[in-house]
Amino acid sequence: MAYIMVDIEADGPIPGDFSMVSLGAVLVKPELDQTFFAQFKPISEQFIPEALAVSGYSRAETLAFADPAQEMQRFKEWVNRVCPDRPIFISDNNGFDWMFVCWYFHHFLGENPFGHSSQNLGSLYKGLAKDTYVNFKHLRKTKHTHHPVDDAKGNAEALLEMKGIGLNIKF
C-alpha cells in the first residue's frame, strides 16, 4: 500500500465537456523522488479561458500535447510500478482532481488502478487538528505554482509533516 499525491490542471469544471490539461503525481515517502508528469491534448472543443490560464498554457499549446489515452496508460504503468499492491489516491482537492483522473481512466482505459476511493488532504488535516476551520497549506515547502508536480510535491510534504505531528500513517 502506498499513497500517491496527485494534482491536475483543467480547462473547465468537469471532465468530458472540458479537458484535463496536465497531471502531476508523487509517491509519498520522505525522498519524494518518484514523480510523474503528463500533458493532455484537449478532448473537447469547449474550454474556459480563465480556467486554462491557471495552467499557464495557451489553447494552441495544449492542442500539441499528447494523446490522453496514451498518457493515461503511461500513468497507470507508473502507478503500478511504484505501488505494485494497493495505491491510494490523495490530493488537496480530491473532489476536483479525482473526478478528472477517475473519468479519464475509465473513459480511456476502462479501469482505474486506484479503484473507487480517494482521500482529501485538507479533510485529513482538519481531523488531525480537530478543527474544521484550519488549513494545512502552511505545511508545504515547495511553492504552489500550478505546475502539477510542484503542487503534488508540496502537498506530499504537508502529508509528511502531518506524520511528524502525530498522524498515524505508513509510507
Solvent accessible surface area in square Angstrom, and as a share of the most:
residue,aa,sasa,rsa
1,M,118,0.53
2,A,15,0.12
3,Y,24,0.09
4,I,0,0.00
5,M,0,0.00
6,V,0,0.00
7,D,14,0.07
8,I,5,0.03
9,E,14,0.06
10,A,8,0.07
11,D,1,0.01
12,G,5,0.05
13,P,68,0.43
14,I,74,0.38
15,P,17,0.11
16,G,26,0.25
17,D,67,0.35
18,F,23,0.10
19,S,1,0.01
20,M,0,0.00
21,V,3,0.01
22,S,1,0.00
23,L,0,0.00
24,G,0,0.00
25,A,0,0.00
26,V,0,0.00
27,L,11,0.05
28,V,2,0.01
29,K,56,0.24
30,P,98,0.62
31,E,107,0.48
32,L,15,0.07
33,D,96,0.50
34,Q,61,0.27
35,T,59,0.34
36,F,10,0.04
37,F,64,0.27
38,A,2,0.02
39,Q,46,0.21
40,F,1,0.00
41,K,86,0.36
42,P,20,0.13
43,I,54,0.27
44,S,20,0.13
45,E,159,0.71
46,Q,93,0.41
47,F,70,0.29
48,I,65,0.33
49,P,84,0.53
50,E,125,0.56
51,A,28,0.21
52,L,8,0.04
53,A,70,0.54
54,V,72,0.42
55,S,14,0.09
56,G,63,0.61
57,Y,52,0.20
58,S,54,0.35
59,R,41,0.15
60,A,76,0.59
61,E,85,0.38
62,T,2,0.01
63,L,95,0.47
64,A,88,0.68
65,F,28,0.12
66,A,40,0.31
67,D,63,0.33
68,P,8,0.05
69,A,33,0.26
70,Q,120,0.53
71,E,16,0.07
72,M,0,0.00
73,Q,67,0.30
74,R,104,0.38
75,F,0,0.00
76,K,38,0.16
77,E,87,0.39
78,W,14,0.05
79,V,0,0.00
80,N,68,0.35
81,R,166,0.61
82,V,21,0.12
83,C,3,0.02
84,P,119,0.75
85,D,101,0.52
86,R,138,0.50
87,P,14,0.09
88,I,13,0.07
89,F,0,0.00
90,I,0,0.00
91,S,0,0.00
92,D,30,0.15
93,N,81,0.41
94,N,26,0.13
95,G,54,0.52
96,F,59,0.24
97,D,4,0.02
98,W,38,0.13
99,M,65,0.29
100,F,0,0.00
101,V,0,0.00
102,C,27,0.16
103,W,81,0.28
104,Y,0,0.00
105,F,0,0.00
106,H,76,0.34
107,H,112,0.50
108,F,54,0.23
109,L,45,0.22
110,G,58,0.56
111,E,80,0.36
112,N,15,0.08
113,P,30,0.19
114,F,14,0.06
115,G,29,0.28
116,H,164,0.73
117,S,73,0.47
118,S,30,0.20
119,Q,69,0.31
120,N,42,0.21
121,L,0,0.00
122,G,13,0.13
123,S,67,0.44
124,L,51,0.25
125,Y,21,0.08
126,K,66,0.28
127,G,49,0.47
128,L,50,0.25
129,A,43,0.33
130,K,182,0.77
131,D,53,0.27
132,T,100,0.58
133,Y,198,0.75
134,V,42,0.24
135,N,82,0.42
136,F,5,0.02
137,K,87,0.37
138,H,130,0.58
139,L,25,0.12
140,R,41,0.15
141,K,148,0.63
142,T,33,0.19
143,K,155,0.66
144,H,68,0.30
145,T,65,0.38
146,H,75,0.33
147,H,68,0.30
148,P,3,0.02
149,V,27,0.15
150,D,46,0.24
151,D,2,0.01
152,A,0,0.00
153,K,69,0.29
154,G,1,0.01
155,N,0,0.00
156,A,0,0.00
157,E,18,0.08
158,A,0,0.00
159,L,0,0.00
160,L,38,0.19
161,E,61,0.27
162,M,0,0.00
163,K,89,0.38
164,G,69,0.67
165,I,102,0.52
166,G,59,0.56
167,L,29,0.15
168,N,136,0.70
169,I,16,0.08
170,K,151,0.64
171,F,73,0.30
